[in-house]
Amino acid sequence: MSSPVPSATPAAVSLPQSGATHQAGAAAASFDVGGVRLPRPFRIRRLGHFGVNVLDVEAARHFYCDLLGFRVSDPIDFGARLPPEKLAETGSGVGYFTRHGTDHHSFVFFPRRVLAELNPLLREFPNVTTNQITWQVGSLLEVSDGFDWFRSRGRRVVRSGRDLPGSNWHFYPVDGDGHINELYYGIEQVGWDGYSKPLAMHGIRYDTPPELPHRSELAEVEAALANGIPLNSGLRVNEAEEERFNVGGVLLARPFKVQRVGPVRLFVTDVERSLAYYRDDLGLSVTEEVVWNGHRCVFLRANTEHHSLALYPLALRAELGLSTHTSLMSFGLQVGSYRQLRDSIDYLKGQGVTIRMLPPELFPGIDYCAFALDPEGHAMQLYYYMEQVGWDGRPRPAALRPRIDNAHWPDSVEAHSDSYAGEVYLGPLG
């Protein structure tokens, strides 16, 4: 374990004052969302996929695929959208959709220089290297109604429709710091054979939510078969590796398996403004606030996890010694057990990856964790446990949480009441 940041004054914790989560500023109107009355015409169910824009895509591919174990589901060539003379200046436009499970993609890394040419927003906010923060809703109707609701409130939306590869319907609202969010319904699933959907099935490109009701994905598959499109003509990347680690009785190429992604941690210029956006516009619930060294940090959840998003003041970035080229504090990668967490740190250090330890007070709801830095300084938070919040909306009192000593990790840990709880990983480890 390397280079811990000295711990600061003990954190001051602010908990919700009642079972009803505070939703100050939420719209007074009530919407029927699947027969349930809600203050917005959608309900975020979970954090979906995430991504970063990088200068060296192939170095990122080595880090995220060879070392962390993400699998390429499809490449995408953004360079085809640029004139040849501009592409000669920016370099390759190829990026990658990757996955840890069956979702077509849970993590993407795209070419930063090329995207900056294509998207004026990235030039407006050069400190933002997050590609997108995606939130899954429960229906196509929620995407359509949510899109109308955001626009009726004068919120900035940069794109909408349907993206392929991935097949998810969506729209993209933007927060005040330029972080692109995505609200989406559905995503292509990659099955046991590892093939993504054939390019020939992509068909129509939608730039707005469709007329409803829209045909089902099953109908789209049946139409492809009727048109003679072979379903196994999609991409299957051969990523066979030597399996030499015993992970819970399964031989794998590395001694851990990423089983869940998130939370997202952002450095923001105005915590209150960002809180209002993610709480009142997106509808996330505030779980907890922490004050560390005078810095107010806010933790919000989408489902039962303690938090799927955390907001930190930008001034904290230099104090922690994290990269100044990005507003991303870190992105979470949950492995299957505490044993896998310990083994993952040893493995990555052995591969030359820089590992950072940060003050545990900044991560309530997570006990042991460490941060692996990608080649451009993006921090990936490796952890095994996330506290779960029940029906009354209250997190565990801070006094009942274990004290974490980053200089001395035990061989094993005592179970929490919610150990191995929350969203589960479906499917085999490899």
Phi, psi and omega in degrees: 000135189233155169040064175291149172274133181305140178290150182254191175306136181310141185292142170266128187248133176246121183254156174304142185273350178208174178296330179281120180293135181296129179229052183302136175084357180296152183299141181286336182296151179244130184244144175276109179246096182064030180090002178247133181279124182226160181282354176226159181278022179205164175220117176294129181264326182194162167288129181264247181262174186208166178194165177230149173262129188232159179278326182239097185293321183290326174294322177295321179298319178299315182294309188281329182263304184292322185265315183269342171096009174292147181249135178291127175260326176199144167271167173216137183252096177288339182297336179296345181268358180252151172294151185305323182292326178287321179297328177297332179278323188272335186089187186305142178258012184279131173232178187225136165269129178229163185219155172250343180225226184263343172303137182310319174211139173241347177210134178234151170223121189239158184287116188293317183295318181293316180296327178295330176288328185271333188237106180302334181299325181289333175280330178290326181235074185294344180279351182267115175249359173291132178284312177192155174241114190253141182232126184269130173254177193267351184201161175295327177298322179295325175295312182297311180291324178295320177300313179297321183294316179297317181291326179293336179268005178074021180277148183285124176234122187266340183196158177203169178125233181214130180258143174225130005292162178112323173066015182269138175278143189194171161215158190240096171274159186235135178277178186292344178261004179090008176284123180278122173259163176222128169256125187221160174236132174069150172205143179307139178253135178258123188270196186299333184276351174080009181271135171275172182294136180300143179302327181295342179276350187293324170056233187290138172262126181258131177252000174216163173304147187281169168296137182250147358283149179256152181297157183282167176293326176303317178296324177295320179294316179298322178295322178296317178297319179296332179270007176078019179276117178290127185290343179263021178265006175284184184278136168227107183278127178280105182239035178299133183227160175293125181263110186228002181247133176275107181246097181061031179093002179243134176282125179228167182281347177216159190276026179201166177221122173294123184244352180198146180246153183098163011276166173266134176239127185240140164271128184233155183281335182216102185300318183294318178296316180294320177301315180300322181293308186285332178277308190272325179274308181277338175086017175289154183259135177285125177265317190196154171234145179229140171249118182235121182053034180085000181262126178277126182234134186237138185238125184236150182236155175258333184221231183267350177294149181306316174204145172245353176215138175228139182245129181232144178293143183302330181298339182285338186302309181294325180297328179271351179073030179266165187302133180273000183271357184219149175273359177278119173286310177190166172233138187271142174229109182269126176262174194282345183195166175297323177300315179297324179299310179300315182293325180296321181293315178298317181297311183294322176298322178294337178268006177087011180281137176285127180247130178245145171249131182239160185303124182297340179297339181277359185226058178300142182094347175237133179266271183277134178200160176214163187239121176263128183266129176285175185300342181249012173093001174291132183266126176254118183274114177266128182208170182236343189226138173227123178301141180254140182253130186270198188298333185272358174075015183256132173282170176294134176303141185302327182294340181265359178274150180292151176275127185258125175249103185293344178276346183217090175275131179288164177293326177215165184234157175287148180287145168270166177297337181243026174298140182060024178257176181091195181301131183258156175275126181259133178109169180290160180292330180209000000 
